[in-house]
Amino acid sequence: MAVKSRAAAILIIGVLLGFAIPVGLGVYHSMVRGGESYHLFYSFPSEKARPIIFRYGAGGIAKILDPNTLGVTISLTNVDKKPHMIGFKLEKLPPNIHVHWSGFHTKGFNEEKHLIERVLGPRSRAGVHLTFFIEQAGDKPVIYSGYFKVYDLKTGDTLLKIPIKILNVKAAGAEAGGGGRR
Amino acid sequence: MKRKIIWRKHLVKRVGFLLLGTAMFTGSYGLVMTGMTHLLLAVEAKRFGSVLVNSVPTIHRAMCLRMPIDWVIYRPEFFISRTFGNPLYALIFILIAISFFVGPLFCGWLCPAGLTEHLSRLMPSRLKFSLAGKVDPAPLRYGFLIGYIFVAAPMFRGTPIRSICCSYCNWTWTEHVWEAVFGDFHGFIAWTSAGLITFLLWFLILGIFMKGGRGFCIFLCPAGALMNLAYFLGKHIPFAWKLKVEKEKCTLCGICVRECPTLALNIVAKSEKTLTINHHVCNLCMDCVNLCPTNALKYGKG
């Protein structure tokens, strides 16, 4: 009998411990994500877009090794009925931020010109990965406030404009904020 | 001597298969991904063409458990169209279905993340810890699976808690590691803390520093847990293939228990001592079959 209850106790403890790992890690991830990186999903064309808000200085243990980088992966879906060839722009980028552009699971991404060299048909998806390298954040509460623009390469029309803010949580008077959904 | 040769041949075969699995499934250039993409394009160019031409499928899309869970909850139409309509997103279900009849052979022989087992063999024994015969991984493993599904619940919608699963993915990390081997360190830039913890757990603590090197697989891999659950359920049907022990041949020498990388074998004292197989964690690597001096362990039908 005692052996059976011991086995049952071990079973319950094991299940609870296993359960606690993804939940606990998820809670930790939600606490530090704004200071590290996002993966967000958007559709274009669209007039409205949820803003992306980074909290520089609020990252977790990974930022001990890599404190000055922030990353965002933007997955895009063409919800238009017609195909588009698209390019990307980051507007109002200050000189103390360098950005590395790369395609995310996307064929034909031109890293230098920031565009996709293939036509994106209706329902097609593409992804862009942006890595921000911040040099000398200084004391300003807002390091960057600008837009990530998706535009049609043929017509030049703006298809999507996502506001991006990088807040400096270490600076006095920094705003609180979070990002969009995953 | 003969046993040693058999063992070495077996190891070479397994490393070969795991490298083959890496070539088949890793990253967007995996043979399976590329082949299936071309096949789908050829068969249903109109339906899938525009999607597949631009979007590059990778192992963690094809084998992501989490996206189908999300689809079931939030976008059932996606679940139907993507899992049944596009095999690139359904590979995980095919593997689970196969496991029901023949066991999780994918885990033992093809999963690229399983190469940690052989890297662990290269580490000196004094640097490794062993859990052989000390822990039953099944409760923790299924608890993890429940938690993994739980964080997808509607009450967490819009919160980053549910996005943990992307950070928590050893397949993603396998891709990053292989990209880095070929000079592309992009996957390591802007990594998340949760991702870093996964990497430490998968590759280091439960990987190369644990005897057997399969700690992540047996404790924390949700896909593996589902494949083993299917194996456990399937083993009761007479025509399913499974690992068996012939008790009359077994001398209880304990070699298999010490060497099993998934802690699946144990000598249990009931009315008399017997060797037991834990089908909740066995990944059919066949190490025990090839190590057993009396050929007491067999993989077969019935």
Interface residues (C-beta under 8 A of the other chain):
Chain A: I10 L11 I12 I13 G14 V15 L16 L17 G18 F19 A20 I21 P22 V23 L25 G26 V27 Y28 H29 S30 V32 R33 E36 S37 H39 G59 G60 I61 A62 K63 D66 T69 L70 G71 P83 H100 S102 H105 T106 K107 G108 I116 R118 V119 L120 G121 P122 R123 S124 R125 A126 H129 T131 G178 G179 R181 R182
Chain B: S28 G49 S50 V51 V53 N54 S55 V56 P57 T58 R61 D136 A138 P139 L140 R141 Y142 G143 F144 L145 I146 G147 Y148 F150 V151 F156 R157 G158 T159 P160 I161 R162 S163 I164 C165 C166 S167 Y168 H186 I189 A190 W191 T192 S193 A194 G195 L196 I197 F219 L220
